[in-house]
Amino acid sequence: MNAKARPRGFGWPWFALSVAFALHVTDEASTGFLNVYNPTVTAMRERWGWFPMPTFQFGEWLVGLIVAVAICFALTPLAARNVRWLRPFAWFYALIMFLNGLGHTLFTILGHTLPSVTFPRPAPGFYSSPLLLIASMWLITRLRKTSRTRASLVTT
């Protein structure tokens, strides 16, 4: 491929973000993420009754994230082909993962999510957050570069 040629799809950045996501789930699961997340959600609900986030048991949380990661990996071939309907989801995926990485970094700096929910630093999930930031920025950059490339629905 010519170095100046516009990339056709966003498969590699999508794949990289999916790897980062899988590593992040492992990081969160092994560092007690739910011990911070659930008390944060409970405190937010006490303050604002409408707060929409659920609390989780470890098993259901982990299975849900494993399914999400598997779906992301399964969509990699479509991302590589720059399938048009996947692009809005790719933007959403990249933005959510970028904000996720920023959140873990911010909470590590602060040492708490809310004044009533503190934890020893670093925050659970912090170690993999740079991977989320880098991979999501790569995906955003590739989505911008491929925005004018015609998306194909049929493999050639």
N, CA and C of each residue as an Amber inpcrd file, in Angstrom:
protein
   468
   0.8410000  -1.1770000   0.0000000   0.0000000   0.0000000   0.0000000
   0.8820000   1.2330000   0.0000000   0.5680000   2.1820000  -0.8320000
   1.2780000   3.4420000  -0.9030000   1.1180000   4.1840000   0.4170000
   2.2200000   4.7740000   0.9210000   2.1830000   5.4720000   2.2080000
   1.2110000   6.6430000   2.1940000   0.9860000   7.2430000   1.0260000
   0.0900000   8.3890000   0.9350000  -1.3560000   7.9810000   0.6520000
  -1.5760000   6.7200000   0.3710000  -2.9320000   6.2580000   0.0580000
  -3.8100000   6.3280000   1.3040000  -5.0500000   6.6840000   1.0790000
  -6.0080000   6.7560000   2.1780000  -6.3560000   5.3300000   2.6120000
  -6.3160000   5.0580000   3.9360000  -6.6930000   3.7240000   4.3810000
  -8.1500000   3.4290000   4.0300000  -8.4430000   2.1780000   3.7210000
  -9.8010000   1.8070000   3.3090000 -10.7260000   1.5880000   4.4890000
 -10.2150000   1.0950000   5.5770000 -11.0760000   0.7740000   6.7090000
 -10.4510000   1.1670000   8.0320000 -11.0960000   0.7590000   9.0970000
 -10.6070000   1.0840000  10.4400000 -10.4500000  -0.1920000  11.2760000
 -10.1210000  -1.2860000  10.5870000 -10.0220000  -2.5860000  11.2420000
  -8.9260000  -2.6880000  12.2850000  -7.7110000  -2.2490000  11.9560000
  -6.6180000  -2.3770000  12.9230000  -6.8450000  -1.5360000  14.1700000
  -7.2510000  -0.2790000  14.0430000  -7.5360000   0.4840000  15.2690000
  -8.7020000  -0.1090000  16.0700000  -9.7260000  -0.6150000  15.3700000
 -10.8490000  -1.2620000  16.0580000 -10.3430000  -2.4820000  16.8290000
  -9.5130000  -3.2920000  16.1660000  -8.9470000  -4.4780000  16.8060000
  -8.1020000  -4.0800000  18.0180000  -7.2680000  -3.0500000  17.8710000
  -6.4230000  -2.5880000  18.9760000  -7.2740000  -2.1230000  20.1570000
  -8.3550000  -1.4100000  19.8700000  -9.2280000  -0.9550000  20.9530000
  -9.9250000  -2.1470000  21.6100000 -10.2560000  -3.1480000  20.8380000
 -10.8720000  -4.3510000  21.4140000  -9.8860000  -5.0960000  22.3110000
  -8.6200000  -5.1520000  21.9080000  -7.5860000  -5.7500000  22.7650000
  -7.4530000  -4.9340000  24.0480000  -7.3970000  -3.6030000  23.9100000
  -7.3000000  -2.7350000  25.0870000  -8.5110000  -2.9200000  26.0020000
  -9.6860000  -3.0470000  25.4060000 -10.9130000  -3.2700000  26.1660000
 -10.8280000  -4.5900000  26.9380000 -10.3770000  -5.6530000  26.2770000
 -10.2410000  -6.9570000  26.9390000  -9.2380000  -6.8810000  28.0930000
  -8.1190000  -6.2080000  27.8690000  -7.1280000  -6.0460000  28.9370000
  -7.6860000  -5.2040000  30.0770000  -8.4930000  -4.2090000  29.7340000
  -9.0970000  -3.3470000  30.7510000 -10.0880000  -4.1280000  31.6180000
 -10.8700000  -4.9830000  31.0020000 -11.7980000  -5.8270000  31.7700000
 -11.0070000  -6.7130000  32.7320000  -9.9100000  -7.2890000  32.2560000
  -9.0530000  -8.1130000  33.1070000  -8.4830000  -7.2880000  34.2530000
  -8.0200000  -6.0870000  33.9420000  -7.4760000  -5.1730000  34.9430000
  -8.5300000  -4.8520000  36.0030000  -9.7200000  -4.4690000  35.5590000
 -10.7830000  -4.1280000  36.5100000 -11.1760000  -5.3350000  37.3640000
 -11.3010000  -6.4870000  36.7360000 -11.7180000  -7.6880000  37.4640000
 -10.6910000  -8.0980000  38.5130000  -9.4230000  -7.8820000  38.2190000
  -8.3670000  -8.3230000  39.1360000  -7.9970000  -7.2830000  40.1870000
  -8.5320000  -6.0640000  40.0750000  -8.1790000  -5.0130000  41.0450000
  -9.3850000  -4.4990000  41.8320000 -10.5050000  -5.2020000  41.7720000
 -11.6400000  -4.8490000  42.6180000 -12.4640000  -3.6650000  42.1580000
 -12.6730000  -3.5420000  40.8650000 -13.4320000  -2.4110000  40.3270000
 -14.8230000  -2.2830000  40.9410000 -15.5250000  -3.3910000  41.0880000
 -16.8960000  -3.3130000  41.6080000 -16.9450000  -2.8360000  43.0570000
 -15.8460000  -2.9820000  43.7930000 -15.7840000  -2.4700000  45.1630000
 -15.7880000  -0.9440000  45.2030000 -15.5010000  -0.3240000  44.0800000
 -15.5750000   1.1370000  43.9590000 -16.8310000   1.5330000  43.1930000
 -17.1160000   0.8200000  42.1100000 -18.2500000   1.1640000  41.2500000
 -19.5870000   1.0700000  41.9850000 -19.8680000  -0.0670000  42.6260000
 -21.1670000  -0.2510000  43.2750000 -21.4340000   0.7820000  44.3710000
 -20.4830000   1.0760000  45.2720000 -20.7430000   2.1260000  46.2620000
 -20.9250000   3.5130000  45.6290000 -20.2420000   3.7560000  44.5100000
 -20.4110000   5.0360000  43.8110000 -21.8260000   5.1550000  43.2680000
 -22.3170000   4.1100000  42.6250000 -23.6810000   4.1230000  42.0780000
 -24.7000000   4.2650000  43.2070000 -24.5010000   3.5410000  44.2960000
 -25.4250000   3.6200000  45.4310000 -25.4660000   5.0350000  45.9950000
 -24.3150000   5.6570000  46.1540000 -24.2650000   7.0330000  46.6640000
 -24.9180000   8.0080000  45.6910000 -24.7180000   7.8050000  44.4010000
 -25.3410000   8.6840000  43.3990000 -26.8650000   8.5370000  43.4330000
 -27.3520000   7.3230000  43.6010000 -28.8060000   7.0970000  43.6820000
 -29.3960000   7.7310000  44.9360000 -28.6420000   7.7000000  46.0390000
 -29.1250000   8.3330000  47.2670000 -29.2550000   9.8350000  47.0850000
 -28.3420000  10.3870000  46.3300000 -28.3830000  11.8320000  46.0930000
 -29.3890000  12.1960000  45.0080000 -29.3680000  11.4580000  43.9120000
 -30.2830000  11.6890000  42.7860000 -31.0220000  10.3810000  42.5250000
 -32.2690000  10.3050000  42.9180000 -33.0500000   9.0820000  42.7830000
 -33.1820000   8.5810000  41.3550000 -33.0530000   9.4670000  40.3930000
 -33.2100000   9.1120000  38.9820000 -31.9430000   8.5240000  38.3700000
 -30.8380000   8.4940000  39.1080000 -29.5590000   8.0630000  38.5300000
 -29.7110000   6.6770000  37.9060000 -29.4220000   6.5370000  36.5930000
 -29.8160000   5.3300000  35.8530000 -28.8440000   4.1460000  35.8830000
 -27.6820000   4.2720000  36.4570000 -26.7010000   3.1840000  36.3740000
 -27.0490000   2.0520000  37.3450000 -26.8830000   0.7980000  36.9010000
 -27.1790000  -0.3480000  37.7750000 -25.9760000  -0.7260000  38.6360000
 -26.2390000  -1.4650000  39.6900000 -25.1610000  -2.1220000  40.4310000
 -25.0760000  -3.5600000  39.9070000 -23.9440000  -4.2000000  40.1440000
 -23.7140000  -5.5330000  39.5830000 -23.1380000  -6.4790000  40.6220000
 -23.4260000  -7.7520000  40.4400000 -22.6950000  -8.8320000  41.0900000
 -21.5200000  -9.1510000  40.1630000 -20.4480000  -9.6850000  40.7230000
 -19.2450000  -9.9090000  39.9270000 -19.5050000 -10.7840000  38.7030000
 -20.1980000 -11.8970000  38.8770000 -20.4090000 -12.8400000  37.7720000
 -21.1590000 -12.2330000  36.6080000 -22.2730000 -11.5650000  36.8910000
 -23.0620000 -10.9720000  35.8030000 -22.3000000  -9.8400000  35.1220000
 -21.5610000  -9.0780000  35.8990000 -20.7660000  -7.9790000  35.3430000
 -19.7000000  -8.5320000  34.3960000 -18.9730000  -9.5600000  34.8610000
 -17.8910000 -10.1160000  34.0590000 -18.4170000 -10.7880000  32.7900000
 -19.4830000 -11.5540000  32.9040000 -20.0570000 -12.2130000  31.7250000
 -20.5260000 -11.1690000  30.7170000 -21.1850000 -10.1230000  31.1870000
 -21.6420000  -9.0550000  30.2880000 -20.4930000  -8.4100000  29.5380000
 -19.4010000  -8.1440000  30.2390000 -18.2480000  -7.5210000  29.5820000
 -17.5410000  -8.4890000  28.6370000 -17.4770000  -9.7510000  28.9970000
 -16.8700000 -10.7360000  28.0920000 -17.6780000 -10.8310000  26.8030000
 -18.9950000 -10.8180000  26.9110000 -19.8500000 -10.8390000  25.7160000
 -19.6150000  -9.5810000  24.8800000 -19.5320000  -8.4250000  25.5370000
 -19.2890000  -7.1690000  24.8130000 -17.9500000  -7.2030000  24.0850000
 -16.9170000  -7.6940000  24.7480000 -15.5920000  -7.8010000  24.1240000
 -15.6430000  -8.7640000  22.9390000 -16.3190000  -9.8910000  23.1000000
 -16.4270000 -10.8700000  22.0080000 -17.1410000 -10.2690000  20.8020000
 -18.1950000  -9.5090000  21.0420000 -18.9060000  -8.8460000  19.9420000
 -17.9850000  -7.8600000  19.2400000 -17.2230000  -7.0980000  20.0090000
 -16.2910000  -6.1370000  19.3990000 -15.2680000  -6.8510000  18.5220000
 -14.7040000  -7.9490000  19.0110000 -13.7630000  -8.7090000  18.1890000
 -14.4450000  -9.2620000  16.9420000 -15.6660000  -9.7360000  17.0810000
 -16.3920000 -10.3030000  15.9360000 -16.6760000  -9.2600000  14.8600000
 -16.7830000  -8.0040000  15.2450000 -17.0630000  -6.9330000  14.2820000
 -15.8100000  -6.4180000  13.5740000 -14.6390000  -6.8880000  13.9670000
 -13.3890000  -6.4100000  13.3660000 -13.3530000  -6.5540000  11.8470000
 -13.7650000  -7.6780000  11.2520000 -13.7390000  -7.7630000   9.7790000
 -14.6140000  -6.6970000   9.1060000 -15.7310000  -6.3600000   9.7210000
 -16.5900000  -5.3130000   9.1530000 -15.9250000  -3.9430000   9.2680000
 -15.2310000  -3.7170000  10.3770000 -14.4970000  -2.4590000  10.5340000
 -13.3920000  -2.3610000   9.4880000 -12.7380000  -3.4740000   9.2070000
 -11.6730000  -3.4840000   8.2000000 -12.2100000  -3.1420000   6.8170000
 -13.4640000  -3.4950000   6.5560000 -14.0900000  -3.1880000   5.2650000
 -14.7790000  -1.8260000   5.2680000 -14.7110000  -1.1170000   6.3960000
 -15.2930000   0.2270000   6.5010000 -16.8080000   0.2080000   6.2610000
 -17.4710000  -0.7900000   6.8080000 -18.9160000  -0.9190000   6.6330000
 -19.6040000   0.3140000   7.2260000 -20.4220000   0.9300000   6.4200000
 -21.0150000   2.2260000   6.7610000 -21.8220000   2.2100000   8.0600000
 -22.6750000   1.1940000   8.2580000 -23.5290000   1.2000000   9.4470000
 -22.7450000   1.0330000  10.7390000 -21.5000000   0.5290000  10.6630000
 -20.6800000   0.3480000  11.8580000 -20.0120000   1.6460000  12.3040000
 -19.8740000   2.5950000  11.3950000 -19.1410000   3.8270000  11.7050000
 -19.7210000   4.5930000  12.9010000 -21.0380000   4.8170000  13.0020000
 -21.5440000   5.5180000  14.1940000 -21.2490000   4.7490000  15.4870000
 -21.3390000   3.4250000  15.4200000 -21.0050000   2.6180000  16.5930000
 -19.5170000   2.7370000  16.9220000 -18.6790000   2.8260000  15.8940000
 -17.2370000   2.9690000  16.1100000 -16.9240000   4.2910000  16.8020000
 -17.5860000   5.3540000  16.3780000 -17.4040000   6.6470000  17.0430000
 -17.8340000   6.5550000  18.5060000 -18.9720000   5.9330000  18.7560000
 -19.4750000   5.7710000  20.1210000 -18.5080000   4.9260000  20.9510000
 -18.0540000   3.8250000  20.3870000 -17.1060000   2.9180000  21.0420000
 -15.8310000   3.6720000  21.4200000 -15.2750000   4.4050000  20.4700000
 -14.0380000   5.1490000  20.7230000 -14.2460000   6.2150000  21.7950000
 -15.3470000   6.9300000  21.7300000 -15.6160000   7.9930000  22.7030000
 -15.8120000   7.4180000  24.1040000 -16.5960000   6.3600000  24.2180000
 -16.8310000   5.7430000  25.5320000 -15.5260000   5.2190000  26.1270000
 -14.7090000   4.5660000  25.3200000 -13.4490000   4.0210000  25.8250000
 -12.4620000   5.1360000  26.1840000 -12.4770000   6.2240000  25.4140000
 -11.6210000   7.3630000  25.7450000 -12.0350000   7.9500000  27.0950000
 -13.3350000   8.1740000  27.2700000 -13.8310000   8.7170000  28.5390000
 -13.5850000   7.7470000  29.6920000 -13.6890000   6.4560000  29.4310000
 -13.4020000   5.4450000  30.4410000 -11.9450000   5.5590000  30.9010000
 -11.0310000   5.6450000  29.9510000  -9.6180000   5.7960000  30.2940000
  -9.3450000   7.0780000  31.0570000  -9.9730000   8.1700000  30.6310000
  -9.8150000   9.4420000  31.3500000 -10.3530000   9.3430000  32.7700000
 -11.5020000   8.6900000  32.9160000 -12.1070000   8.5500000  34.2420000
 -11.2090000   7.8060000  35.2100000 -10.6470000   6.6940000  34.7680000
  -9.7580000   5.9270000  35.6470000  -8.5160000   6.7380000  36.0090000
  -8.0230000   7.5170000  35.0720000  -6.8610000   8.3640000  35.3450000
  -7.2220000   9.4600000  36.3420000  -8.3450000  10.1280000  36.1190000
  -8.7910000  11.1920000  37.0240000  -9.0320000  10.6550000  38.4280000
  -9.7140000   9.5230000  38.5360000 -10.0040000   8.9740000  39.8590000
  -8.7350000   8.5110000  40.5650000  -7.7330000   8.0910000  39.8120000
  -6.4470000   7.7520000  40.4190000  -5.8040000   8.9990000  41.0070000
  -5.8680000  10.1040000  40.2800000  -5.3030000  11.3610000  40.7780000
  -6.0360000  11.8180000  42.0330000  -7.3690000  11.7410000  42.0030000
  -8.1760000  12.2230000  43.1240000  -8.1700000  11.2740000  44.3230000
  -8.0890000   9.9780000  44.0670000  -8.1700000   8.9980000  45.1470000
  -9.5910000   8.7030000  45.5850000 -10.5680000   9.1760000  44.8280000
 -11.9750000   8.9120000  45.1390000 -12.8260000   9.1790000  43.9050000
 -14.0230000   8.5740000  43.8900000 -15.0000000   8.8930000  42.8480000
 -15.9380000   9.9690000  43.3570000 -16.3440000   9.8340000  44.6030000
 -17.1460000  10.8150000  45.3360000 -16.4560000  11.0100000  46.6800000
 -16.7310000  12.0950000  47.3720000 -16.0780000  12.2600000  48.6780000
 -16.3050000  11.0780000  49.6270000 -17.4370000  10.4090000  49.4940000
 -17.7390000   9.2810000  50.3850000 -17.1990000   7.9390000  49.8820000
 -16.6670000   7.8930000  48.6660000 -16.1580000   6.6340000  48.0930000
 -14.6780000   6.8180000  47.7640000 -13.8450000   6.4350000  48.7240000
 -12.3970000   6.5610000  48.5480000 -11.7900000   5.1730000  48.3430000
 -10.5640000   5.1560000  47.8580000  -9.8590000   3.8980000  47.6130000
  -8.3740000   4.1980000  47.5980000  -7.5490000   3.1750000  47.8730000
  -6.1030000   3.3870000  47.7500000  -5.7350000   3.5510000  46.2810000
  -4.7980000   4.4220000  46.0100000  -4.3770000   4.6450000  44.6250000
  -3.4660000   3.5140000  44.1750000  -3.4420000   3.1910000  42.9270000
  -4.2450000   3.7100000  41.8250000  -5.6570000   3.1250000  41.8390000
  -6.5400000   3.7760000  41.1040000  -7.9190000   3.3040000  40.9870000
  -7.9480000   1.9560000  40.2750000  -8.9020000   1.1020000  40.6370000
  -9.0500000  -0.1500000  39.8850000  -9.2540000   0.1440000  38.3950000
  -8.5160000  -0.5550000  37.5600000  -8.6010000  -0.3390000  36.1170000
  -7.6430000   0.7100000  35.5850000  -6.8570000   1.3080000  36.4610000
  -5.9540000   2.3850000  36.0260000  -4.8390000   1.8870000  35.1110000
  -4.2800000   0.7200000  35.4070000  -3.1000000   0.2660000  34.6640000
  -3.3560000   0.1060000  33.1690000  -4.5520000  -0.2610000  32.7880000
  -4.8770000  -0.4380000  31.3690000  -5.4690000   0.8160000  30.7360000
  -5.7230000   1.8470000  31.5260000  -6.3630000   3.0460000  30.9640000
  -5.5200000   3.7490000  29.8950000  -4.1850000   3.7770000  29.9780000
  -3.4360000   4.3770000  28.8640000  -3.6620000   3.6460000  27.5400000
  -3.8430000   2.3250000  27.6020000  -4.1220000   1.5670000  26.3760000
  -5.4650000   1.9820000  25.7800000  -6.4630000   2.1970000  26.6400000
  -7.7640000   2.6720000  26.1540000  -7.6260000   4.0390000  25.4950000
  -6.8680000   4.9220000  26.1230000  -6.6960000   6.2730000  25.5750000
  -6.0040000   6.2340000  24.2160000  -4.9150000   5.5000000  24.1250000
  -4.1470000   5.4390000  22.8750000  -4.9610000   4.7730000  21.7660000
  -5.5510000   3.6190000  22.0570000  -6.2970000   2.8910000  21.0210000
  -7.5360000   3.6630000  20.5780000  -8.2170000   4.3220000  21.5070000
  -9.4040000   5.0880000  21.1090000  -9.0100000   6.2970000  20.2680000
  -7.8850000   6.9330000  20.5890000  -7.4310000   8.0580000  19.7580000
  -7.0440000   7.5680000  18.3620000  -6.4390000   6.3930000  18.2720000
  -6.0980000   5.8250000  16.9610000  -7.3710000   5.5540000  16.1630000
  -8.3820000   4.9860000  16.8150000  -9.6340000   4.7160000  16.1090000
 -10.2970000   6.0150000  15.6520000 -10.3180000   7.0200000  16.4910000
 -10.8990000   8.3180000  16.1050000 -10.1560000   8.8970000  14.9110000
  -8.8300000   8.8400000  14.9620000  -8.0190000   9.3530000  13.8510000
  -8.3170000   8.5930000  12.5660000  -8.4110000   7.2700000  12.6360000
  -8.6840000   6.4700000  11.4450000 -10.1000000   6.7090000  10.9330000
 -11.0530000   6.8790000  11.8240000 -12.4200000   7.1780000  11.3880000
 -12.4620000   8.4950000  10.6220000 -11.6960000   9.4590000  11.0840000
 -11.6370000  10.7410000  10.3650000 -10.9940000  10.5600000   8.9920000
  -9.9250000   9.7770000   8.9260000  -9.2230000   9.5710000   7.6540000
 -10.0480000   8.7740000   6.6520000 -10.9080000   7.9120000   7.1340000
 -11.6940000   7.0590000   6.2390000 -13.1110000   7.5810000   6.0370000
 -13.3770000   8.7770000   6.4720000 -14.7550000   9.2850000   6.4010000
 -15.2430000   9.4680000   4.9740000 -14.3480000   9.7110000   4.0400000
 -14.7530000   9.9140000   2.6500000 -14.5810000   8.6630000   1.8000000
 -14.0140000   7.6190000   2.4070000 -13.8520000   6.3580000   1.6930000
 -15.2120000   5.6900000   1.5740000 -15.5010000   5.2000000   0.4030000
 -16.7910000   4.5330000   0.1770000 -16.8320000   3.2230000   0.9640000
 -17.8140000   3.0730000   1.8100000 -17.9700000   1.8450000   2.5900000
 -18.5640000   0.7570000   1.7080000 -18.0230000  -0.4420000   1.8510000
 -18.5440000  -1.5550000   1.0520000 -19.2520000  -2.5470000   1.9620000
 -20.3160000  -3.1050000   1.4730000 -21.0470000  -4.1270000   2.2080000
 -20.7480000  -5.5180000   1.6800000 -20.0770000  -5.5850000   0.5400000
 -19.7810000  -6.8620000  -0.0930000 -18.2710000  -7.0440000  -0.1270000
 -17.8050000  -8.2250000   0.2450000 -16.3710000  -8.4920000   0.1570000
 -15.9880000  -8.6670000  -1.2980000 -14.7910000  -8.2090000  -1.5950000
 -14.3120000  -8.3330000  -2.9730000 -13.2910000  -9.4260000  -3.0810000
